[in-house]
């Protein structure tokens, strides 16, 4: 095995598309571009080829790393956010040369601090980061974000879904905007635009809410993963309280069963993390937890 690294060159997107599918296909939530989305990203005005680094064994792409800039703070060093290097099975040794290459770029660009995510979904990532001098970000420690999954072969819950309704972008626009803005941490106007984009981009099983006493008290888009359609997830999950969440989750499970799904995933993070006990009580189980690690590199 002779590993080499380099930054993006035209045509790499063809190799990257195949690479991503091989690497991410077994994750609880496969995260990889569609061909169209990858082409849009590369053609976009913000695409920087030097922030996309690949490892090769001969002509085979066996690893990659991506550098994301973070806003500089007047009170601290310029920070980079780097996705943990992905590698094909059997090519885990490519992580080291990828990291060395991206560090050269970060030093050239005067970054003084580096943040990298780790996850139990990416075997060995947390251990590698800890062994290379990274420490958990106190604001994003291990468990600040978790994936919980419901095995749909268990069947529906016993929770009543009488208050679960299909949402309408015109009739329920204000309620959807509010619900999504809580998850996305943005304005109502920006949130509704993002929801409209999600509905266009993903194969939606249901767009549902819980209506109690004339008010929407929970809402979510339930959509399939494009690469593994048997897995669905709750997008922008919002609930005013645990009672509303139970009804929302039960309605989502029912919809996924009707769609012949295999499992339903929920991303619990931020304000939604308080509902973890409710999901677990409904029969969800933890399938991954995440953390963000950091170190000074100046």
Buried (B, 14 or more C-beta within 10 A) or exposed (E): EEBEBEBBEEEBBEBBBEBBEBBBEEBBBBBBBEEEEBEEEBEEEEEEEEBBBBBBBEEEBBBBBBBEBBEBEEEEBBBBBBBBBBBBEEBBEBBBBBBEBBBEBBEEEEBBBBBBBBBBBBEBBBEBBBEEEBEBBEEBEBBBBBBBBBEBEEEBBEBEBEBBBEBEEEEBBEBBBBBBBBBBEBEBEBBBBBBEEBBEEBEBBBBBBBBBEEEBBBBBBBBBBBBBBEBBBBBBBBBBEBBBBBBBBBBBBBBBBEBEBBBBBBBBBEEBEEBBEBBEEBBBEBBBBBBBBBEEBE
